[in-house]
Amino acid sequence: MIKKYAHLLVNYSLSLNKGERVLIKTTTLAEDLAREVYREAIKIGAIPEVELDFRGKRRILMEDGNDDQLSFLPTLYEKAIKEYDAYISMRAPFNHAEDKGLNKENLKKRSEALSPIHKIYSERTGTRKLKRTLCEYPTDASAQIAGMALEDYQNFIFRACKLYDKDPIASWKKVRTSQQKIVNYLNKTDIIRYKSLKSDVTFSVKGRTWINSDGQTNMPSGEVFTGPIEDSVNGKVFFDYPTMFKGEEVRNVELQITNGKVIKWKAETGQDLLDTAMKIKGARYFGEVAIGTNYDITTPTKNILFDEKIGGTIHMALGQSYHQTGGRNESLIHWDLISDMTNGSIYADGTMIYENGKFII
């Protein structure tokens, strides 16, 4: 199954070609997947390089690093983001609470130092000059956060990526075709309204580009998304799916928005974290609005790579916009918040296009 996963990532998600340079980045826990991705890249004739992080690497830097070390840009990573053709990040965490209790000033310094590289990353991935794929390798840490045994979590990932299908690439191409019809429709609309029992929010997407997320930039995927006109978002929205921020859980977030700006906010769990996020520049405006379409993902796992794709949900992201949508909001964060829509509806220019978790167009 790991070989099947690697084949999908290299040949579909990255669509890697002969001679293209690709950076494969993960942790030592995902050595077997890194090996098979490397093997697939070599078979194609690409030029792969691998970077494996060890347990505690970031924590050591944050605890013991001086200003010069905190501001130093990783040489291979910087070169890859600026010059390479492809980049694959395979998340394989040792501990989701690794950043807890770290020096906040050092975290801020590191974030600011990496900001120019993140900007280039956003620009190049937005135009596909840098083909980027993010995926997940099953680890005990992520399985525990998801409330699953490791074997069950592994099966959850494989199913979400359609690896149990006879031809996963063909399955993802079907997703692409199906979602393109939705994107074509939405690209002709102006006012979108999300309405459910606890939410009623409207925004304009006129002139913005809806993106068909079909398993290339993320694996798994299954969503359509865009960036709203920044000052057009109005109403209230309740996000009932748990989410993680800085390694800690935030639950049942309620926002009130006027002319694009979040003016009131509260969370049942994690209010301090929500308060902290709202102090970050650009975080009180939305960089993304989206609709999840992956019905192979049926339960939240507190992992945004999967949860935001759940069929029958919508999500809205506070902070940074995706350039390819035409969004203009800038921020150091992009925080996706998810809401169940199995008892909700979506309207486009007054016409219901989505009801009880499914498109009806």
C-alpha positions in Angstrom: 0.0 0.0 0.0 2.9 2.4 0.7 4.2 1.7 -2.9 0.7 2.5 -4.2 0.6 5.7 -2.2 4.0 6.8 -3.5 2.9 6.0 -7.1 -0.2 8.2 -6.7 1.8 11.1 -5.1 4.5 11.2 -7.7 2.5 10.4 -10.9 -0.7 12.2 -10.1 -0.4 14.7 -7.3 3.0 16.1 -8.4 2.7 14.9 -12.1 6.5 14.8 -11.9 8.4 14.7 -15.2 11.9 13.7 -16.3 14.6 16.2 -15.3 12.4 18.1 -12.7 13.9 18.8 -9.3 11.8 17.8 -6.3 12.4 18.2 -2.6 10.9 15.4 -0.5 10.5 16.6 3.1 9.2 14.6 6.1 10.4 13.1 9.4 12.3 9.9 10.1 9.0 8.2 11.0 8.0 8.2 7.3 11.2 6.8 6.0 9.5 4.0 4.2 7.2 6.3 2.3 10.1 8.7 1.5 12.0 5.8 0.1 9.2 4.8 -2.2 8.5 8.4 -3.4 12.3 8.7 -4.0 12.2 5.4 -6.0 9.2 6.6 -8.1 10.9 9.9 -8.8 14.1 8.1 -9.9 12.2 5.8 -12.2 10.7 8.8 -14.0 14.1 10.5 -14.4 13.4 13.3 -12.0 16.1 14.7 -9.6 14.9 14.1 -6.0 16.4 15.3 -2.8 15.3 14.1 0.6 15.2 16.0 4.0 14.3 13.9 7.1 13.7 15.8 10.3 14.3 14.1 13.7 12.3 14.3 16.9 12.7 17.6 18.7 14.6 19.4 16.0 12.4 22.5 16.0 12.1 22.5 19.8 15.9 22.5 20.2 16.2 25.6 17.9 13.4 27.4 19.7 14.8 26.7 23.2 18.6 27.1 22.6 18.9 29.1 19.4 20.4 32.6 19.3 19.2 35.4 17.1 21.5 34.5 14.2 20.4 30.8 14.3 16.7 31.8 14.6 17.0 34.1 11.6 19.0 31.6 9.4 17.1 30.3 6.4 17.5 26.5 5.8 19.7 26.4 2.7 18.1 23.4 0.8 14.6 24.4 1.7 15.2 28.0 0.6 16.7 26.9 -2.7 13.9 24.4 -3.4 11.1 27.0 -2.7 12.9 29.5 -5.0 14.1 27.3 -7.8 12.9 23.7 -7.8 10.0 22.4 -9.9 8.2 20.4 -7.2 8.0 20.0 -3.4 6.3 17.3 -1.4 5.7 17.6 2.3 4.8 14.4 4.0 3.5 15.1 7.5 4.6 12.5 10.0 4.6 14.2 13.4 6.2 12.8 16.6 4.2 14.9 18.9 1.4 17.4 18.2 2.2 19.3 21.4 5.9 19.9 20.4 5.5 23.7 20.4 3.7 23.9 23.7 5.5 26.0 26.3 8.1 27.2 23.9 9.5 30.7 24.1 6.9 32.9 22.3 9.4 35.6 21.4 11.7 33.0 19.7 8.7 31.5 17.8 7.8 35.0 16.6 11.4 35.6 15.5 11.5 32.4 13.6 8.1 33.0 11.9 9.2 36.5 10.8 12.5 35.1 9.5 10.7 32.5 7.3 8.0 35.0 6.2 9.8 36.0 2.9 10.2 32.3 1.9 6.6 31.7 2.7 5.6 34.5 0.5 7.6 33.1 -2.4 6.1 29.7 -1.7 2.6 31.1 -1.9 3.3 32.9 -5.2 5.1 30.0 -6.9 2.6 27.3 -5.8 -0.3 29.7 -6.8 1.0 29.6 -10.4 2.2 25.9 -10.3 5.7 27.1 -11.1 6.3 25.1 -7.9 4.2 22.0 -8.0 3.3 21.3 -4.3 1.7 18.4 -2.6 0.9 17.9 1.1 0.1 14.5 2.4 -0.1 12.5 5.7 1.8 9.5 6.9 0.1 7.6 9.8 1.9 8.0 13.1 1.0 7.2 16.7 0.8 10.9 17.5 -1.8 11.7 14.8 -3.8 8.5 15.5 -4.0 9.5 19.2 -5.2 13.0 18.4 -7.8 11.4 16.1 -9.0 9.0 18.8 -8.1 6.0 16.7 -5.8 2.9 16.9 -2.8 3.3 14.6 -4.1 0.6 12.3 -7.5 2.2 12.0 -5.9 5.6 11.3 -3.8 4.1 8.6 -6.8 2.6 7.0 -8.6 5.9 7.3 -5.8 7.7 5.4 -5.7 5.0 2.7 -9.4 5.2 2.2 -9.5 9.0 2.1 -6.8 8.9 -0.6 -8.7 6.2 -2.6 -5.8 3.8 -2.3 -8.2 0.9 -1.9 -9.6 1.6 -5.4 -8.3 -0.5 -8.2 -6.9 2.6 -10.0 -6.6 5.5 -7.6 -5.4 7.9 -10.3 -8.5 7.2 -12.4 -10.7 7.7 -9.3 -9.1 11.1 -8.7 -9.6 12.1 -12.3 -13.3 11.4 -11.8 -13.3 13.7 -8.8 -11.6 16.4 -11.0 -14.3 16.1 -13.7 -17.2 16.2 -11.2 -15.9 19.2 -9.3 -15.1 21.1 -12.5 -18.8 21.3 -13.2 -19.3 22.9 -9.8 -16.4 25.3 -10.3 -17.6 26.4 -13.7 -21.0 27.2 -12.2 -19.6 29.1 -9.2 -17.2 31.1 -11.3 -20.3 32.8 -12.9 -21.8 33.8 -9.5 -21.6 36.9 -7.2 -23.3 36.5 -3.8 -22.9 33.3 -1.9 -24.8 32.5 1.3 -24.1 29.8 3.8 -27.1 29.1 6.0 -27.6 26.5 8.7 -29.2 26.2 12.1 -26.5 28.4 13.8 -25.0 30.2 10.8 -26.1 32.8 8.2 -23.3 34.4 6.4 -23.1 36.1 2.9 -20.1 37.2 0.8 -19.3 38.2 -2.7 -17.0 36.2 -5.0 -17.5 38.3 -8.1 -14.3 38.3 -10.1 -12.7 35.8 -7.9 -11.6 32.3 -9.1 -13.0 29.1 -7.7 -10.4 26.3 -7.5 -11.0 22.6 -8.2 -9.0 20.9 -5.4 -8.7 17.5 -7.0 -5.8 15.7 -5.2 -2.9 17.5 -6.7 -1.9 20.2 -4.2 -3.3 18.1 -1.3 -3.7 14.4 -1.0 -6.3 13.6 0.0 -8.5 16.4 -1.4 -12.0 16.9 -2.4 -13.1 20.6 -2.1 -13.9 23.7 -4.1 -12.6 27.0 -2.8 -12.0 30.6 -3.5 -11.2 33.9 -1.7 -14.1 36.2 -0.9 -14.1 39.9 -1.6 -12.4 40.9 1.6 -14.9 43.5 2.8 -18.0 41.7 1.6 -18.4 39.1 4.3 -21.4 39.8 6.7 -23.3 37.8 9.2 -22.6 35.1 11.8 -21.1 31.7 11.5 -20.7 28.8 13.9 -17.9 26.3 13.5 -18.8 23.1 15.3 -15.9 20.9 14.2 -12.9 20.8 16.6 -9.7 22.3 15.2 -6.1 22.8 16.4 -4.2 26.0 16.7 -0.6 26.0 17.9 -1.0 22.4 18.9 -4.0 22.9 21.1 -7.7 22.3 20.6 -10.2 25.0 19.8 -13.9 24.0 19.8 -17.3 25.5 18.9 -16.1 28.9 17.5 -18.7 31.6 16.9 -17.9 34.7 14.8 -19.8 37.8 14.0 -18.6 39.6 10.9 -19.3 43.1 9.6 -18.0 44.3 6.2 -15.4 41.6 6.1 -14.0 42.1 9.6 -14.6 39.8 12.6 -16.0 42.1 15.3 -17.0 39.5 17.9 -15.6 36.0 18.6 -16.0 33.3 21.2 -15.0 29.7 21.7 -16.4 27.1 24.0 -12.9 25.6 24.3 -9.7 27.5 23.6 -10.9 31.1 24.0 -7.3 32.3 24.9 -6.0 30.8 21.7 -8.8 32.4 19.7 -8.0 35.8 21.3 -4.3 35.3 20.5 -5.1 34.5 16.8 -7.3 37.6 16.5 -4.3 39.8 17.4 -2.3 38.6 14.4 -2.3 41.0 11.5 -4.9 40.1 8.9 -6.4 37.4 11.0 -9.8 39.1 11.4 -10.4 38.9 7.7 -11.1 35.8 5.6 -8.6 34.4 3.1 -10.7 31.5 1.9 -14.3 30.1 1.7 -14.8 26.5 0.7 -17.0 23.5 0.4 -15.9 19.9 1.3 -16.8 17.1 -1.1 -14.8 14.0 0.0 -17.5 11.6 1.2 -14.9 9.0 2.0 -13.9 11.1 5.0 -16.8 10.7 7.4 -15.4 11.7 10.8 -13.3 14.6 12.1 -9.7 13.8 13.2 -8.5 17.3 14.3 -6.3 17.2 11.3 -7.2 20.0 8.9 -5.8 18.1 5.8 -8.7 15.7 6.2 -11.4 17.5 8.2 -11.7 20.5 5.8 -12.5 18.0 3.0 -15.3 16.2 4.8 -18.3 15.8 2.4 -21.2 17.8 3.8 -19.1 20.6 5.4 -18.0 24.1 4.6 -15.0 25.9 5.9 -13.8 29.5 6.1 -10.2 30.4 6.7 -9.0 33.4 8.8 -5.9 35.1 7.4 -3.8 34.5 4.4 -5.5 34.3 0.9 -4.5 32.0 -1.9 -3.1 34.1 -4.7 -4.6 31.9 -7.4 -8.1 32.8 -6.3 -7.5 36.5 -6.6 -7.7 36.9 -2.8 -5.7 39.8 -1.4 -5.7 39.3 2.4 -2.2 38.9 3.9 -1.4 37.3 7.2 1.1 35.1 9.0 -1.7 32.6 9.6 -4.3 30.7 7.5 -6.6 29.0 10.0 -9.4 26.8 8.6 -12.6 26.6 10.6 -15.2 23.9 9.7 -18.9 23.8 10.0 -21.3 20.9 9.4 -23.8 21.5 6.6 -25.8 18.3 6.7 -28.8 20.4 7.9 -27.8 23.4 5.9 -28.1 25.0 2.5 -26.0 27.2 0.2 -27.4 29.8 -2.1 -25.7 31.4 -5.2 -27.3 34.7 -6.3 -30.5 33.7 -4.5 -30.7 30.2 -6.0 -30.3 27.1 -3.7 -27.5 25.1 -5.1 -26.7 22.9 -2.1 -29.0 21.2 0.4 -28.3 18.9 3.4 -24.7 18.3 2.6 -24.9 17.8 -1.2 -24.9 19.9 -4.3 -28.1 19.9 -6.2 -26.9 21.6 -9.4 
